[in-house]
Amino acid sequence: MAEHFDVLVVGGGISGIGAGYHLQTKCPDKSYAILEGRHDIGGTWDLFRYPGIRSDSDMHTLGFSFRPWTDPKAIADGPAILKYLRETAEEFGIDKHIRFNAMVKRAAWSTADSTWTVDVENPETQEVTQYSCNFLFMCSGYYKYDQGYAPDFPGAENFAGRIIHPQFWTEDIDYKDKKVVVIGSGATAVTLVPEMAKDAAHVTMLQRSPTYVVSRPPEDAIANWLRDNVSAKLSYSVTRWKNVLLGMYFYNLCKRNPQKVKNMLLNGVREQLGEDYDVETHFTPAYNPWDQRLCLVPNGDLFESIKEGRASVVTDQIETFTETGIKLKSGEELEADLIITATGLALQVAGGADLFVDGRKVNLADTMYYKGMMYSDVPNLASSFGYTNASWTLRSDLTCSYVCRLINFMDERGHTQCTPRLTDPEVEEQPWVDFSSGYIQRSMYLFPKQGSKNPWKLPQNYALDTMTLKYGSLENGMEFSSPPKVVAVSPEPLTKQMAAE
């Protein structure tokens, strides 16, 4: 017999911990469990262990709304963030609800009994356990934990040294006094390069094309002053909204006057590296600011390592790996003892689980995104997903709050099911997000579409979402129903069904 909960949360990272807090605070009579596929809490912040791992958002917006971030550093390193997550889970008793080594493989919805039946596999033993719930909340992020994006580099098998994707960094990797090439120009690369350059003989950041890079102090002086003079809760709230509004202002400025912002960002790089440095080649992207995420470098650490000669940037394309490094299409050869492929993430939807509704397999790419968290014609299921232009936790927090509102609303009205339905013929399909980053574009086909009108349009605007998701109608575009209850026997795990077939 499947163990039953009112709500099953999938994922024990930032979103899952936030979901646990909101459920036990706003739906205290509901039972819940958090299914975490790995052996520990923290999600991304436990998985990623590469040198210098840190946030690329300030912790006053990446932190939880219900637990102030009190460390002076606003741009925090990975261990500090992981400590914060673990302490939060322990403080509120959320950790007691987590089932580890519980990888969700399949989930089947039955309209007849208003229930999800969930197959969970232990990655270590391959043993399958079955759970059931009335509401399924996917908080498993948007990328594969067991696979990064790694292009097929010609000649990679010829390289005599070690090739590593930073997602799978291990403690035995030695780069002291070695020549290192980091392939990539995104947030991971600009984090790795200055940190590794402290001990390596030299680190080269090899990029096919540049990214906008901006320097920022690691501490927020206003936040620290507020914390010393008013309560932690008030100072955190004020700082959170200050940073949200500044972020929104800057994002809108990028969209209204991209050339002005571009000039400002590039002038900032020139101030750091000097007029003689080739900023045009190495730090001037072909796209406008915020068509992709900006890369943050605390205290200009990347620029410092370049000025000191410990690191360099090469903008070129790879022709082939060689035994001793990389040969570029320009003819130049980069010597390397170690190559790091900071080439991005491999994306997936709903944690990679197979979903079924009344026996029919659901392809989420064929659905329409409802309020950026639910899917057309899929009942009692929501996903937590962050912003492209702001901190992940801001939208995750709103999503958790909304799910609780929805569950309480159904209880008040006596409903057991809620299903987003697209009935407006004027709604046109649009891409899931308007973002030109490679890791998004190459995976766009996996994700649902968004619509041209609310509630199917994702505004990427925290202030607007706050009003809509906290106080807006729950019935717009949503079908509520209460099928008669039936006595049902839990089906065999889907893995057994499929093996029999």
Helices and strands as residue ranges (DSSP letters): E 3-10, H 14-26, E 32-35, H 44-47, H 59-62, H 78-91, G 94-97, E 98-99, E 103-110, E 115-121, E 128-138, E 143-148, G 156-158, E 162-164, G 166-168, E 179-183, H 187-196, E 202-207, E 213-216, H 221-229, H 232-256, H 258-273, H 279-282, E 295-298, H 301-307, E 311-315, E 318-321, E 325-328, E 333-335, E 338-341, E 345-347, G 350-352, E 354-357, E 360-362, G 364-366, E 369-370, E 374-375, E 381-383, H 392-413, E 417-420, E 429-430, H 438-441, G 444-446, E 450-451, H 462-471, E 478-481, H 494-500
